[in-house]
Amino acid sequence: MPLALDNNQHCTAMTATVLYCVSPNGDVSAIDAATGRELWRRATLLADLTEPLIPAGPDAPLYFAAPGGGVLSLERASGRVRWRTEPRGGFGGPPPELALIGDALYERYGYDRLVTLDVQNPPTAA
């Protein structure tokens, strides 16, 4: 069955059963890899998100970075927003990047900015 994707969706992250797609406007969707059926879609209101960081484990959330230092965490199964941070500024530079080490989520953004977030105690609730 062919996938019904928007023209501008980027589908660059996959688990064993789900393909994750991100649109430039901030929409995120999950697609069943076996059937091509969309499982969920979420409008995040954060443009130009990175591809998701997908930690090991079926119940682990998805993490995304946005230009200017915004971070978003979504439930993997439903796409529900767990928490998010607002952009901090510093919108120039290369695309943001995320790394997860234990419970510390590191975000590099702008030209020279690095932020650490404790994923067990997120800075703001959804």
KOLGU-4560 file (N, C-alpha, C; in nm, 3 decimals, padded with zeros to 5 digits):
<recs>
<n_xx: 00.085 n_yy: -00.117 n_zz: 00.000 ca_xx: 00.000 ca_yy: 00.000 ca_zz: 00.000 c_xx: 00.089 c_yy: 00.124 c_zz: 00.000 mol: A seq: 1 type: MET>
<n_xx: 00.074 n_yy: 00.214 n_zz: -00.092 ca_xx: 00.158 ca_yy: 00.334 ca_zz: -00.095 c_xx: 00.124 c_yy: 00.430 c_zz: 00.019 mol: A seq: 2 type: PRO>
<n_xx: 00.226 n_yy: 00.500 n_zz: 00.064 ca_xx: 00.205 ca_yy: 00.598 ca_zz: 00.170 c_xx: 00.142 c_yy: 00.724 c_zz: 00.113 mol: A seq: 3 type: LEU>
<n_xx: 00.052 n_yy: 00.783 n_zz: 00.187 ca_xx: -00.010 ca_yy: 00.910 ca_zz: 00.148 c_xx: 00.055 c_yy: 01.021 c_zz: 00.228 mol: A seq: 4 type: ALA>
<n_xx: 00.166 n_yy: 01.073 n_zz: 00.178 ca_xx: 00.241 ca_yy: 01.176 ca_zz: 00.249 c_xx: 00.217 c_yy: 01.312 c_zz: 00.186 mol: A seq: 5 type: LEU>
<n_xx: 00.230 n_yy: 01.417 n_zz: 00.268 ca_xx: 00.229 ca_yy: 01.552 ca_zz: 00.215 c_xx: 00.357 c_yy: 01.573 c_zz: 00.136 mol: A seq: 6 type: ASP>
<n_xx: 00.354 n_yy: 01.666 n_zz: 00.042 ca_xx: 00.472 ca_yy: 01.693 ca_zz: -00.040 c_xx: 00.594 c_yy: 01.732 c_zz: 00.040 mol: A seq: 7 type: ASN>
<n_xx: 00.575 n_yy: 01.799 n_zz: 00.151 ca_xx: 00.689 ca_yy: 01.852 ca_zz: 00.224 c_xx: 00.725 c_yy: 01.773 c_zz: 00.350 mol: A seq: 8 type: ASN>
<n_xx: 00.667 n_yy: 01.656 n_zz: 00.369 ca_xx: 00.701 ca_yy: 01.576 ca_zz: 00.486 c_xx: 00.837 c_yy: 01.509 c_zz: 00.467 mol: A seq: 9 type: GLN>
<n_xx: 00.915 n_yy: 01.508 n_zz: 00.574 ca_xx: 01.044 ca_yy: 01.440 ca_zz: 00.575 c_xx: 01.032 c_yy: 01.322 c_zz: 00.670 mol: A seq: 10 type: HIS>
<n_xx: 01.048 n_yy: 01.203 n_zz: 00.618 ca_xx: 01.034 ca_yy: 01.081 ca_zz: 00.697 c_xx: 01.171 c_yy: 01.017 c_zz: 00.710 mol: A seq: 11 type: CYS>
<n_xx: 01.242 n_yy: 01.053 n_zz: 00.816 ca_xx: 01.382 ca_yy: 01.011 ca_zz: 00.829 c_xx: 01.409 c_yy: 00.929 c_zz: 00.953 mol: A seq: 12 type: THR>
<n_xx: 01.308 n_yy: 00.899 n_zz: 01.031 ca_xx: 01.330 ca_yy: 00.823 ca_zz: 01.154 c_xx: 01.231 c_yy: 00.707 c_zz: 01.158 mol: A seq: 13 type: ALA>
<n_xx: 01.283 n_yy: 00.589 n_zz: 01.201 ca_xx: 01.199 ca_yy: 00.472 ca_zz: 01.201 c_xx: 01.238 c_yy: 00.377 c_zz: 01.313 mol: A seq: 14 type: MET>
<n_xx: 01.137 n_yy: 00.316 n_zz: 01.376 ca_xx: 01.160 ca_yy: 00.205 ca_zz: 01.467 c_xx: 01.131 c_yy: 00.078 c_zz: 01.386 mol: A seq: 15 type: THR>
<n_xx: 01.121 n_yy: -00.035 n_zz: 01.451 ca_xx: 01.093 ca_yy: -00.160 ca_zz: 01.379 c_xx: 00.956 c_yy: -00.157 c_zz: 01.311 mol: A seq: 16 type: ALA>
<n_xx: 00.862 n_yy: -00.079 n_zz: 01.366 ca_xx: 00.725 ca_yy: -00.084 ca_zz: 01.313 c_xx: 00.666 c_yy: 00.050 c_zz: 01.273 mol: A seq: 17 type: THR>
<n_xx: 00.732 n_yy: 00.161 n_zz: 01.306 ca_xx: 00.672 ca_yy: 00.292 ca_zz: 01.283 c_xx: 00.773 c_yy: 00.386 c_zz: 01.215 mol: A seq: 18 type: VAL>
<n_xx: 00.724 n_yy: 00.458 n_zz: 01.115 ca_xx: 00.799 ca_yy: 00.561 ca_zz: 01.045 c_xx: 00.751 c_yy: 00.696 c_zz: 01.097 mol: A seq: 19 type: LEU>
<n_xx: 00.844 n_yy: 00.785 n_zz: 01.136 ca_xx: 00.807 ca_yy: 00.917 ca_zz: 01.188 c_xx: 00.842 c_yy: 01.023 c_zz: 01.086 mol: A seq: 20 type: TYR>
<n_xx: 00.744 n_yy: 01.113 n_zz: 01.060 ca_xx: 00.759 ca_yy: 01.216 ca_zz: 00.958 c_xx: 00.739 c_yy: 01.354 c_zz: 01.021 mol: A seq: 21 type: CYS>
<n_xx: 00.815 n_yy: 01.451 n_zz: 00.972 ca_xx: 00.808 ca_yy: 01.588 ca_zz: 01.021 c_xx: 00.791 c_yy: 01.681 c_zz: 00.901 mol: A seq: 22 type: VAL>
<n_xx: 00.699 n_yy: 01.777 n_zz: 00.913 ca_xx: 00.679 ca_yy: 01.878 ca_zz: 00.810 c_xx: 00.744 c_yy: 02.008 c_zz: 00.854 mol: A seq: 23 type: SER>
<n_xx: 00.784 n_yy: 02.094 n_zz: 00.760 ca_xx: 00.847 ca_yy: 02.221 ca_zz: 00.797 c_xx: 00.760 c_yy: 02.308 c_zz: 00.888 mol: A seq: 24 type: PRO>
<n_xx: 00.626 n_yy: 02.294 n_zz: 00.880 ca_xx: 00.539 ca_yy: 02.375 ca_zz: 00.965 c_xx: 00.526 c_yy: 02.321 c_zz: 01.107 mol: A seq: 25 type: ASN>
<n_xx: 00.591 n_yy: 02.207 n_zz: 01.137 ca_xx: 00.589 ca_yy: 02.152 ca_zz: 01.271 c_xx: 00.495 c_yy: 02.036 c_zz: 01.291 mol: A seq: 26 type: GLY>
<n_xx: 00.422 n_yy: 01.995 n_zz: 01.189 ca_xx: 00.338 ca_yy: 01.876 ca_zz: 01.202 c_xx: 00.426 c_yy: 01.752 c_zz: 01.211 mol: A seq: 27 type: ASP>
<n_xx: 00.391 n_yy: 01.662 n_zz: 01.302 ca_xx: 00.463 ca_yy: 01.535 ca_zz: 01.318 c_xx: 00.360 c_yy: 01.424 c_zz: 01.301 mol: A seq: 28 type: VAL>
<n_xx: 00.397 n_yy: 01.319 n_zz: 01.229 ca_xx: 00.306 ca_yy: 01.207 ca_zz: 01.213 c_xx: 00.381 c_yy: 01.076 c_zz: 01.229 mol: A seq: 29 type: SER>
<n_xx: 00.305 n_yy: 00.974 n_zz: 01.267 ca_xx: 00.356 ca_yy: 00.838 ca_zz: 01.281 c_xx: 00.280 c_yy: 00.751 c_zz: 01.183 mol: A seq: 30 type: ALA>
<n_xx: 00.354 n_yy: 00.668 n_zz: 01.108 ca_xx: 00.294 ca_yy: 00.585 ca_zz: 01.005 c_xx: 00.333 c_yy: 00.440 c_zz: 01.030 mol: A seq: 31 type: ILE>
<n_xx: 00.235 n_yy: 00.352 n_zz: 01.027 ca_xx: 00.260 ca_yy: 00.209 ca_zz: 01.044 c_xx: 00.345 c_yy: 00.162 c_zz: 00.926 mol: A seq: 32 type: ASP>
<n_xx: 00.463 n_yy: 00.108 n_zz: 00.953 ca_xx: 00.555 ca_yy: 00.069 ca_zz: 00.847 c_xx: 00.504 c_yy: -00.048 c_zz: 00.764 mol: A seq: 33 type: ALA>
<n_xx: 00.422 n_yy: -00.133 n_zz: 00.821 ca_xx: 00.371 ca_yy: -00.250 ca_zz: 00.748 c_xx: 00.254 c_yy: -00.215 c_zz: 00.657 mol: A seq: 34 type: ALA>
<n_xx: 00.166 n_yy: -00.125 n_zz: 00.703 ca_xx: 00.044 ca_yy: -00.098 ca_zz: 00.627 c_xx: 00.044 c_yy: 00.037 c_zz: 00.556 mol: A seq: 35 type: THR>
<n_xx: 00.129 n_yy: 00.129 n_zz: 00.599 ca_xx: 00.127 ca_yy: 00.264 ca_zz: 00.543 c_xx: 00.019 c_yy: 00.352 c_zz: 00.602 mol: A seq: 36 type: GLY>
<n_xx: -00.054 n_yy: 00.302 n_zz: 00.698 ca_xx: -00.164 ca_yy: 00.376 ca_zz: 00.761 c_xx: -00.109 c_yy: 00.476 c_zz: 00.862 mol: A seq: 37 type: ARG>
<n_xx: -00.162 n_yy: 00.597 n_zz: 00.859 ca_xx: -00.123 ca_yy: 00.698 ca_zz: 00.956 c_xx: -00.180 c_yy: 00.661 c_zz: 01.092 mol: A seq: 38 type: GLU>
<n_xx: -00.094 n_yy: 00.655 n_zz: 01.193 ca_xx: -00.135 ca_yy: 00.620 ca_zz: 01.329 c_xx: -00.180 c_yy: 00.742 c_zz: 01.406 mol: A seq: 39 type: LEU>
<n_xx: -00.108 n_yy: 00.852 n_zz: 01.389 ca_xx: -00.145 ca_yy: 00.978 ca_zz: 01.452 c_xx: -00.073 c_yy: 01.093 c_zz: 01.382 mol: A seq: 40 type: TRP>
<n_xx: -00.126 n_yy: 01.213 n_zz: 01.402 ca_xx: -00.065 ca_yy: 01.336 ca_zz: 01.350 c_xx: -00.082 c_yy: 01.444 c_zz: 01.456 mol: A seq: 41 type: ARG>
<n_xx: 00.023 n_yy: 01.523 n_zz: 01.478 ca_xx: 00.020 ca_yy: 01.626 ca_zz: 01.580 c_xx: 00.073 c_yy: 01.757 c_zz: 01.521 mol: A seq: 42 type: ARG>
<n_xx: -00.004 n_yy: 01.864 n_zz: 01.535 ca_xx: 00.042 ca_yy: 01.998 ca_zz: 01.500 c_xx: 00.113 c_yy: 02.053 c_zz: 01.624 mol: A seq: 43 type: ALA>
<n_xx: 00.243 n_yy: 02.077 n_zz: 01.614 ca_xx: 00.321 ca_yy: 02.115 ca_zz: 01.733 c_xx: 00.337 c_yy: 02.265 c_zz: 01.750 mol: A seq: 44 type: THR>
<n_xx: 00.315 n_yy: 02.342 n_zz: 01.647 ca_xx: 00.333 ca_yy: 02.487 ca_zz: 01.647 c_xx: 00.480 c_yy: 02.528 c_zz: 01.660 mol: A seq: 45 type: LEU>
<n_xx: 00.572 n_yy: 02.434 n_zz: 01.639 ca_xx: 00.716 ca_yy: 02.463 ca_zz: 01.636 c_xx: 00.767 c_yy: 02.430 c_zz: 01.496 mol: A seq: 46 type: LEU>
<n_xx: 00.802 n_yy: 02.531 n_zz: 01.419 ca_xx: 00.845 ca_yy: 02.511 ca_zz: 01.281 c_xx: 00.988 c_yy: 02.457 c_zz: 01.274 mol: A seq: 47 type: ALA>
<n_xx: 01.015 n_yy: 02.388 n_zz: 01.166 ca_xx: 01.150 ca_yy: 02.339 ca_zz: 01.133 c_xx: 01.209 c_yy: 02.249 c_zz: 01.241 mol: A seq: 48 type: ASP>
<n_xx: 01.128 n_yy: 02.157 n_zz: 01.291 ca_xx: 01.177 ca_yy: 02.061 ca_zz: 01.391 c_xx: 01.280 c_yy: 01.967 c_zz: 01.329 mol: A seq: 49 type: LEU>
<n_xx: 01.368 n_yy: 01.917 n_zz: 01.414 ca_xx: 01.462 ca_yy: 01.814 ca_zz: 01.372 c_xx: 01.387 c_yy: 01.681 c_zz: 01.357 mol: A seq: 50 type: THR>
<n_xx: 01.455 n_yy: 01.584 n_zz: 01.300 ca_xx: 01.400 ca_yy: 01.449 ca_zz: 01.304 c_xx: 01.398 c_yy: 01.407 c_zz: 01.451 mol: A seq: 51 type: GLU>
<n_xx: 01.313 n_yy: 01.312 n_zz: 01.487 ca_xx: 01.304 ca_yy: 01.278 ca_zz: 01.630 c_xx: 01.425 c_yy: 01.201 c_zz: 01.681 mol: A seq: 52 type: PRO>
<n_xx: 01.459 n_yy: 01.228 n_zz: 01.804 ca_xx: 01.553 ca_yy: 01.144 ca_zz: 01.878 c_xx: 01.465 c_yy: 01.036 c_zz: 01.941 mol: A seq: 53 type: LEU>
<n_xx: 01.495 n_yy: 00.909 n_zz: 01.912 ca_xx: 01.412 ca_yy: 00.798 ca_zz: 01.958 c_xx: 01.492 c_yy: 00.712 c_zz: 02.054 mol: A seq: 54 type: ILE>
<n_xx: 01.473 n_yy: 00.730 n_zz: 02.185 ca_xx: 01.543 ca_yy: 00.647 ca_zz: 02.282 c_xx: 01.498 c_yy: 00.501 c_zz: 02.273 mol: A seq: 55 type: PRO>
<n_xx: 01.580 n_yy: 00.410 n_zz: 02.323 ca_xx: 01.544 ca_yy: 00.268 ca_zz: 02.326 c_xx: 01.426 c_yy: 00.246 c_zz: 02.418 mol: A seq: 56 type: ALA>
<n_xx: 01.348 n_yy: 00.144 n_zz: 02.390 ca_xx: 01.234 ca_yy: 00.108 ca_zz: 02.474 c_xx: 01.104 c_yy: 00.152 c_zz: 02.411 mol: A seq: 57 type: GLY>
<n_xx: 01.004 n_yy: 00.065 n_zz: 02.411 ca_xx: 00.878 ca_yy: 00.095 ca_zz: 02.344 c_xx: 00.797 c_yy: 00.208 c_zz: 02.409 mol: A seq: 58 type: PRO>
<n_xx: 00.819 n_yy: 00.234 n_zz: 02.537 ca_xx: 00.743 ca_yy: 00.340 ca_zz: 02.604 c_xx: 00.820 c_yy: 00.472 c_zz: 02.612 mol: A seq: 59 type: ASP>
<n_xx: 00.942 n_yy: 00.475 n_zz: 02.559 ca_xx: 01.022 ca_yy: 00.598 ca_zz: 02.563 c_xx: 00.958 c_yy: 00.702 c_zz: 02.472 mol: A seq: 60 type: ALA>
<n_xx: 00.964 n_yy: 00.829 n_zz: 02.509 ca_xx: 00.905 ca_yy: 00.934 ca_zz: 02.427 c_xx: 00.993 c_yy: 00.969 c_zz: 02.307 mol: A seq: 61 type: PRO>
<n_xx: 00.941 n_yy: 01.055 n_zz: 02.223 ca_xx: 01.017 ca_yy: 01.114 ca_zz: 02.113 c_xx: 01.061 c_yy: 01.253 c_zz: 02.156 mol: A seq: 62 type: LEU>
<n_xx: 01.181 n_yy: 01.294 n_zz: 02.114 ca_xx: 01.231 ca_yy: 01.429 ca_zz: 02.142 c_xx: 01.265 c_yy: 01.498 c_zz: 02.012 mol: A seq: 63 type: TYR>
<n_xx: 01.230 n_yy: 01.625 n_zz: 02.002 ca_xx: 01.258 ca_yy: 01.707 ca_zz: 01.885 c_xx: 01.321 c_yy: 01.837 c_zz: 01.929 mol: A seq: 64 type: PHE>
<n_xx: 01.407 n_yy: 01.893 n_zz: 01.845 ca_xx: 01.463 ca_yy: 02.026 ca_zz: 01.871 c_xx: 01.411 c_yy: 02.122 c_zz: 01.765 mol: A seq: 65 type: ALA>
<n_xx: 01.398 n_yy: 02.249 n_zz: 01.803 ca_xx: 01.355 ca_yy: 02.353 ca_zz: 01.712 c_xx: 01.460 c_yy: 02.463 c_zz: 01.709 mol: A seq: 66 type: ALA>
<n_xx: 01.469 n_yy: 02.537 n_zz: 01.598 ca_xx: 01.564 ca_yy: 02.647 ca_zz: 01.593 c_xx: 01.540 c_yy: 02.744 c_zz: 01.709 mol: A seq: 67 type: PRO>
<n_xx: 01.646 n_yy: 02.798 n_zz: 01.761 ca_xx: 01.635 ca_yy: 02.893 ca_zz: 01.871 c_xx: 01.627 c_yy: 02.828 c_zz: 02.007 mol: A seq: 68 type: GLY>
<n_xx: 01.640 n_yy: 02.696 n_zz: 02.016 ca_xx: 01.648 ca_yy: 02.631 ca_zz: 02.145 c_xx: 01.522 c_yy: 02.570 c_zz: 02.199 mol: A seq: 69 type: GLY>
<n_xx: 01.416 n_yy: 02.563 n_zz: 02.123 ca_xx: 01.295 ca_yy: 02.496 ca_zz: 02.170 c_xx: 01.312 c_yy: 02.345 c_zz: 02.166 mol: A seq: 70 type: GLY>
<n_xx: 01.252 n_yy: 02.277 n_zz: 02.263 ca_xx: 01.256 ca_yy: 02.130 ca_zz: 02.270 c_xx: 01.113 c_yy: 02.081 c_zz: 02.291 mol: A seq: 71 type: VAL>
<n_xx: 01.081 n_yy: 01.969 n_zz: 02.227 ca_xx: 00.948 ca_yy: 01.911 ca_zz: 02.233 c_xx: 00.959 c_yy: 01.763 c_zz: 02.265 mol: A seq: 72 type: LEU>
<n_xx: 00.874 n_yy: 01.714 n_zz: 02.354 ca_xx: 00.867 ca_yy: 01.572 ca_zz: 02.387 c_xx: 00.725 c_yy: 01.523 c_zz: 02.360 mol: A seq: 73 type: SER>
<n_xx: 00.713 n_yy: 01.419 n_zz: 02.277 ca_xx: 00.584 ca_yy: 01.360 ca_zz: 02.243 c_xx: 00.579 c_yy: 01.215 c_zz: 02.290 mol: A seq: 74 type: LEU>
<n_xx: 00.460 n_yy: 01.170 n_zz: 02.330 ca_xx: 00.440 ca_yy: 01.028 ca_zz: 02.358 c_xx: 00.450 c_yy: 00.952 c_zz: 02.227 mol: A seq: 75 type: GLU>
<n_xx: 00.526 n_yy: 00.847 n_zz: 02.226 ca_xx: 00.548 ca_yy: 00.771 ca_zz: 02.103 c_xx: 00.420 c_yy: 00.706 c_zz: 02.052 mol: A seq: 76 type: ARG>
<n_xx: 00.338 n_yy: 00.652 n_zz: 02.141 ca_xx: 00.220 ca_yy: 00.576 ca_zz: 02.099 c_xx: 00.107 c_yy: 00.664 c_zz: 02.047 mol: A seq: 77 type: ALA>
<n_xx: 00.091 n_yy: 00.785 n_zz: 02.103 ca_xx: -00.026 ca_yy: 00.867 ca_zz: 02.069 c_xx: 00.008 c_yy: 01.001 c_zz: 02.005 mol: A seq: 78 type: SER>
<n_xx: 00.132 n_yy: 01.048 n_zz: 02.018 ca_xx: 00.168 ca_yy: 01.181 ca_zz: 01.969 c_xx: 00.129 c_yy: 01.292 c_zz: 02.065 mol: A seq: 79 type: GLY>
<n_xx: 00.076 n_yy: 01.258 n_zz: 02.181 ca_xx: 00.038 ca_yy: 01.360 ca_zz: 02.280 c_xx: 00.162 c_yy: 01.434 c_zz: 02.326 mol: A seq: 80 type: ARG>
<n_xx: 00.150 n_yy: 01.566 n_zz: 02.340 ca_xx: 00.261 ca_yy: 01.647 ca_zz: 02.389 c_xx: 00.281 c_yy: 01.619 c_zz: 02.537 mol: A seq: 81 type: VAL>
<n_xx: 00.401 n_yy: 01.574 n_zz: 02.573 ca_xx: 00.436 ca_yy: 01.550 ca_zz: 02.714 c_xx: 00.481 c_yy: 01.680 c_zz: 02.777 mol: A seq: 82 type: ARG>
<n_xx: 00.573 n_yy: 01.749 n_zz: 02.709 ca_xx: 00.621 ca_yy: 01.880 ca_zz: 02.753 c_xx: 00.693 c_yy: 01.947 c_zz: 02.637 mol: A seq: 83 type: TRP>
<n_xx: 00.714 n_yy: 02.077 n_zz: 02.654 ca_xx: 00.786 ca_yy: 02.155 ca_zz: 02.553 c_xx: 00.850 c_yy: 02.274 c_zz: 02.620 mol: A seq: 84 type: ARG>
<n_xx: 00.955 n_yy: 02.323 n_zz: 02.559 ca_xx: 01.015 ca_yy: 02.449 ca_zz: 02.602 c_xx: 01.003 c_yy: 02.548 c_zz: 02.487 mol: A seq: 85 type: THR>
<n_xx: 00.995 n_yy: 02.672 n_zz: 02.520 ca_xx: 00.988 ca_yy: 02.775 ca_zz: 02.416 c_xx: 01.129 c_yy: 02.806 c_zz: 02.366 mol: A seq: 86 type: GLU>
<n_xx: 01.140 n_yy: 02.850 n_zz: 02.241 ca_xx: 01.273 ca_yy: 02.891 ca_zz: 02.191 c_xx: 01.333 c_yy: 02.998 c_zz: 02.280 mol: A seq: 87 type: PRO>
<n_xx: 01.464 n_yy: 02.993 n_zz: 02.293 ca_xx: 01.537 ca_yy: 03.085 ca_zz: 02.382 c_xx: 01.602 c_yy: 03.200 c_zz: 02.306 mol: A seq: 88 type: ARG>
<n_xx: 01.608 n_yy: 03.193 n_zz: 02.175 ca_xx: 01.679 ca_yy: 03.293 ca_zz: 02.095 c_xx: 01.798 c_yy: 03.228 c_zz: 02.028 mol: A seq: 89 type: GLY>
<n_xx: 01.875 n_yy: 03.305 n_zz: 01.955 ca_xx: 01.990 ca_yy: 03.249 ca_zz: 01.885 c_xx: 01.946 c_yy: 03.165 c_zz: 01.767 mol: A seq: 90 type: GLY>
<n_xx: 01.866 n_yy: 03.223 n_zz: 01.677 ca_xx: 01.807 ca_yy: 03.148 ca_zz: 01.567 c_xx: 01.902 c_yy: 03.123 c_zz: 01.451 mol: A seq: 91 type: PHE>
<n_xx: 02.017 n_yy: 03.187 n_zz: 01.447 ca_xx: 02.110 ca_yy: 03.163 ca_zz: 01.338 c_xx: 02.188 c_yy: 03.035 c_zz: 01.359 mol: A seq: 92 type: GLY>
<n_xx: 02.271 n_yy: 03.003 n_zz: 01.263 ca_xx: 02.361 ca_yy: 02.889 ca_zz: 01.278 c_xx: 02.308 c_yy: 02.762 c_zz: 01.218 mol: A seq: 93 type: GLY>
<n_xx: 02.380 n_yy: 02.654 n_zz: 01.241 ca_xx: 02.340 ca_yy: 02.524 ca_zz: 01.186 c_xx: 02.214 c_yy: 02.472 c_zz: 01.254 mol: A seq: 94 type: PRO>
<n_xx: 02.149 n_yy: 02.371 n_zz: 01.196 ca_xx: 02.029 ca_yy: 02.314 ca_zz: 01.258 c_xx: 02.061 c_yy: 02.262 c_zz: 01.398 mol: A seq: 95 type: PRO>
<n_xx: 01.963 n_yy: 02.266 n_zz: 01.488 ca_xx: 01.987 ca_yy: 02.217 ca_zz: 01.624 c_xx: 02.007 c_yy: 02.065 c_zz: 01.624 mol: A seq: 96 type: PRO>
<n_xx: 02.070 n_yy: 02.017 n_zz: 01.731 ca_xx: 02.095 ca_yy: 01.874 ca_zz: 01.747 c_xx: 02.063 c_yy: 01.834 c_zz: 01.891 mol: A seq: 97 type: GLU>
<n_xx: 02.021 n_yy: 01.709 n_zz: 01.909 ca_xx: 01.991 ca_yy: 01.655 ca_zz: 02.041 c_xx: 02.076 c_yy: 01.532 c_zz: 02.069 mol: A seq: 98 type: LEU>
<n_xx: 02.108 n_yy: 01.511 n_zz: 02.197 ca_xx: 02.174 ca_yy: 01.389 ca_zz: 02.243 c_xx: 02.117 c_yy: 01.357 c_zz: 02.381 mol: A seq: 99 type: ALA>
<n_xx: 02.087 n_yy: 01.230 n_zz: 02.405 ca_xx: 02.034 ca_yy: 01.187 ca_zz: 02.533 c_xx: 02.136 c_yy: 01.095 c_zz: 02.599 mol: A seq: 100 type: LEU>
<n_xx: 02.179 n_yy: 01.134 n_zz: 02.719 ca_xx: 02.273 ca_yy: 01.053 ca_zz: 02.797 c_xx: 02.211 c_yy: 01.035 c_zz: 02.935 mol: A seq: 101 type: ILE>
<n_xx: 02.164 n_yy: 00.914 n_zz: 02.962 ca_xx: 02.089 ca_yy: 00.890 ca_zz: 03.086 c_xx: 01.961 c_yy: 00.971 c_zz: 03.083 mol: A seq: 102 type: GLY>
<n_xx: 01.938 n_yy: 01.050 n_zz: 03.185 ca_xx: 01.819 ca_yy: 01.137 ca_zz: 03.190 c_xx: 01.850 c_yy: 01.279 c_zz: 03.147 mol: A seq: 103 type: ASP>
<n_xx: 01.971 n_yy: 01.303 n_zz: 03.096 ca_xx: 02.011 ca_yy: 01.438 ca_zz: 03.051 c_xx: 01.995 c_yy: 01.449 c_zz: 02.900 mol: A seq: 104 type: ALA>
<n_xx: 01.910 n_yy: 01.541 n_zz: 02.859 ca_xx: 01.890 ca_yy: 01.570 ca_zz: 02.717 c_xx: 01.968 c_yy: 01.697 c_zz: 02.685 mol: A seq: 105 type: LEU>
<n_xx: 02.065 n_yy: 01.684 n_zz: 02.595 ca_xx: 02.149 ca_yy: 01.797 ca_zz: 02.555 c_xx: 02.099 c_yy: 01.850 c_zz: 02.422 mol: A seq: 106 type: TYR>
<n_xx: 02.087 n_yy: 01.983 n_zz: 02.414 ca_xx: 02.051 ca_yy: 02.047 ca_zz: 02.288 c_xx: 02.158 c_yy: 02.148 c_zz: 02.251 mol: A seq: 107 type: GLU>
<n_xx: 02.214 n_yy: 02.132 n_zz: 02.132 ca_xx: 02.306 ca_yy: 02.230 ca_zz: 02.076 c_xx: 02.228 c_yy: 02.309 c_zz: 01.972 mol: A seq: 108 type: ARG>
<n_xx: 02.228 n_yy: 02.442 n_zz: 01.982 ca_xx: 02.157 ca_yy: 02.525 ca_zz: 01.886 c_xx: 02.232 c_yy: 02.656 c_zz: 01.867 mol: A seq: 109 type: TYR>
<n_xx: 02.192 n_yy: 02.730 n_zz: 01.764 ca_xx: 02.263 ca_yy: 02.853 ca_zz: 01.731 c_xx: 02.407 c_yy: 02.822 c_zz: 01.695 mol: A seq: 110 type: GLY>
<n_xx: 02.493 n_yy: 02.918 n_zz: 01.710 ca_xx: 02.634 ca_yy: 02.897 ca_zz: 01.678 c_xx: 02.713 c_yy: 02.840 c_zz: 01.794 mol: A seq: 111 type: TYR>
<n_xx: 02.671 n_yy: 02.871 n_zz: 01.917 ca_xx: 02.755 ca_yy: 02.832 ca_zz: 02.030 c_xx: 02.676 c_yy: 02.810 c_zz: 02.159 mol: A seq: 112 type: ASP>
<n_xx: 02.555 n_yy: 02.758 n_zz: 02.147 ca_xx: 02.471 ca_yy: 02.742 ca_zz: 02.266 c_xx: 02.446 c_yy: 02.595 c_zz: 02.295 mol: A seq: 113 type: ARG>
<n_xx: 02.453 n_yy: 02.560 n_zz: 02.422 ca_xx: 02.427 ca_yy: 02.424 ca_zz: 02.467 c_xx: 02.341 c_yy: 02.430 c_zz: 02.592 mol: A seq: 114 type: LEU>
<n_xx: 02.233 n_yy: 02.353 n_zz: 02.593 ca_xx: 02.140 ca_yy: 02.349 ca_zz: 02.706 c_xx: 02.123 c_yy: 02.204 c_zz: 02.748 mol: A seq: 115 type: VAL>
<n_xx: 02.110 n_yy: 02.180 n_zz: 02.877 ca_xx: 02.084 ca_yy: 02.047 ca_zz: 02.930 c_xx: 01.949 c_yy: 02.049 c_zz: 03.001 mol: A seq: 116 type: THR>
<n_xx: 01.865 n_yy: 01.949 n_zz: 02.970 ca_xx: 01.736 ca_yy: 01.935 ca_zz: 03.034 c_xx: 01.728 c_yy: 01.800 c_zz: 03.102 mol: A seq: 117 type: LEU>
<n_xx: 01.670 n_yy: 01.795 n_zz: 03.222 ca_xx: 01.645 ca_yy: 01.669 ca_zz: 03.293 c_xx: 01.510 c_yy: 01.617 c_zz: 03.245 mol: A seq: 118 type: ASP>
<n_xx: 01.509 n_yy: 01.507 n_zz: 03.169 ca_xx: 01.383 ca_yy: 01.458 ca_zz: 03.111 c_xx: 01.289 c_yy: 01.401 c_zz: 03.215 mol: A seq: 119 type: VAL>
<n_xx: 01.338 n_yy: 01.369 n_zz: 03.335 ca_xx: 01.252 ca_yy: 01.322 ca_zz: 03.442 c_xx: 01.184 c_yy: 01.438 c_zz: 03.515 mol: A seq: 120 type: GLN>
<n_xx: 01.239 n_yy: 01.557 n_zz: 03.502 ca_xx: 01.183 ca_yy: 01.678 ca_zz: 03.562 c_xx: 01.181 c_yy: 01.787 c_zz: 03.458 mol: A seq: 121 type: ASN>
<n_xx: 01.091 n_yy: 01.776 n_zz: 03.359 ca_xx: 01.090 ca_yy: 01.872 ca_zz: 03.248 c_xx: 01.062 c_yy: 02.014 c_zz: 03.297 mol: A seq: 122 type: PRO>
<n_xx: 01.113 n_yy: 02.112 n_zz: 03.224 ca_xx: 01.101 ca_yy: 02.251 ca_zz: 03.266 c_xx: 00.958 c_yy: 02.305 c_zz: 03.262 mol: A seq: 123 type: PRO>
<n_xx: 00.874 n_yy: 02.255 n_zz: 03.171 ca_xx: 00.735 ca_yy: 02.300 ca_zz: 03.163 c_xx: 00.647 c_yy: 02.183 c_zz: 03.129 mol: A seq: 124 type: THR>
<n_xx: 00.523 n_yy: 02.188 n_zz: 03.168 ca_xx: 00.427 ca_yy: 02.082 ca_zz: 03.135 c_xx: 00.358 c_yy: 02.117 c_zz: 03.005 mol: A seq: 125 type: ALA>
<n_xx: 00.302 n_yy: 02.017 n_zz: 02.941 ca_xx: 00.231 ca_yy: 02.036 ca_zz: 02.815 c_xx: 00.102 c_yy: 02.112 c_zz: 02.838 mol: A seq: 126 type: ALA>
</recs>
